[in-house]
Amino acid sequence: MRDERRAVRAGDADREETIRQLQRGLSQGRLDVAEFDERVRAAYAARTLGELADLIADLPRDLW
Protein backbone atom coordinates (compact mmCIF):
# COMPACT_ATOMS: atom_id res chain seq x y z
CA MET A 1 0.00 0.00 0.00
CA ARG A 2 1.30 3.44 -0.89
CA ASP A 3 2.33 5.51 2.12
CA GLU A 4 -0.17 8.29 1.42
CA ARG A 5 -3.07 5.79 1.49
CA ARG A 6 -2.08 4.35 4.87
CA ALA A 7 -3.40 7.44 6.67
CA VAL A 8 -6.79 7.44 4.91
CA ARG A 9 -9.70 6.79 7.25
CA ALA A 10 -11.13 3.26 6.97
CA GLY A 11 -14.81 2.73 6.31
CA ASP A 12 -17.08 -0.13 7.27
CA ALA A 13 -16.68 -1.76 3.85
CA ASP A 14 -12.88 -1.69 4.24
CA ARG A 15 -13.15 -3.38 7.64
CA GLU A 16 -15.53 -6.04 6.31
CA GLU A 17 -13.22 -6.82 3.37
CA THR A 18 -10.28 -7.21 5.74
CA ILE A 19 -12.33 -9.59 7.88
CA ARG A 20 -13.25 -11.65 4.79
CA GLN A 21 -9.53 -11.94 4.03
CA LEU A 22 -8.85 -13.02 7.60
CA GLN A 23 -11.63 -15.63 7.32
CA ARG A 24 -9.93 -17.07 4.23
CA GLY A 25 -6.66 -17.21 6.17
CA LEU A 26 -8.40 -19.05 9.00
CA SER A 27 -10.07 -21.52 6.64
CA GLN A 28 -6.69 -22.30 5.03
CA GLY A 29 -5.04 -22.91 8.40
CA ARG A 30 -2.79 -19.85 8.18
CA LEU A 31 -4.31 -18.34 11.34
CA ASP A 32 -5.45 -20.12 14.47
CA VAL A 33 -8.76 -19.21 16.08
CA ALA A 34 -7.20 -17.05 18.81
CA GLU A 35 -5.17 -15.02 16.33
CA PHE A 36 -8.17 -14.69 14.02
CA ASP A 37 -10.31 -13.38 16.89
CA GLU A 38 -7.60 -10.91 17.91
CA ARG A 39 -7.24 -9.60 14.36
CA VAL A 40 -11.00 -9.31 13.85
CA ARG A 41 -11.28 -7.20 17.01
CA ALA A 42 -8.40 -5.05 15.74
CA ALA A 43 -10.09 -4.70 12.33
CA TYR A 44 -13.29 -3.38 13.91
CA ALA A 45 -11.21 -0.92 15.97
CA ALA A 46 -9.01 0.20 13.05
CA ARG A 47 -9.21 3.85 12.09
CA THR A 48 -7.00 3.86 8.98
CA LEU A 49 -6.38 1.76 5.88
CA GLY A 50 -2.81 1.28 7.08
CA GLU A 51 -3.99 -0.36 10.29
CA LEU A 52 -6.14 -2.74 8.26
CA ALA A 53 -3.29 -3.50 5.85
CA ASP A 54 -1.05 -4.44 8.78
CA LEU A 55 -3.57 -7.08 9.87
CA ILE A 56 -3.21 -9.01 6.62
CA ALA A 57 0.37 -8.15 5.65
CA ASP A 58 1.67 -11.62 6.55
CA LEU A 59 -0.99 -13.46 4.55
CA PRO A 60 -0.34 -14.44 0.91
CA ARG A 61 -1.62 -11.83 -1.53
CA ASP A 62 -3.75 -14.43 -3.33
CA LEU A 63 -6.02 -14.30 -0.26
CA TRP A 64 -6.56 -10.58 -0.71
TABELZI-V628957 format. One record per backbone hydrogen bond with DSSP energy under -0.5 kcal/mol. NH is the residue of the N-H (numbers start at 1). CO is the residue of the C=O. Records with the same first field share a line. If there is no record, write none. Layout:
NH=CO / CO
This chain:
5=2
6=2 / 3
7=3
8=5
10=47
15=11
16=12
17=13
18=14
19=15
20=16
21=17
22=18
23=19
24=20
25=21
26=22
27=23
28=24
29=26
30=25
31=25
36=32
37=33
38=34
39=35
40=36
41=37
42=38
43=39
44=40
45=41
46=42 / 43
49=8
50=6
52=48
53=49
54=50
55=51 / 52
56=52 / 53
57=53
59=56
63=60
64=61
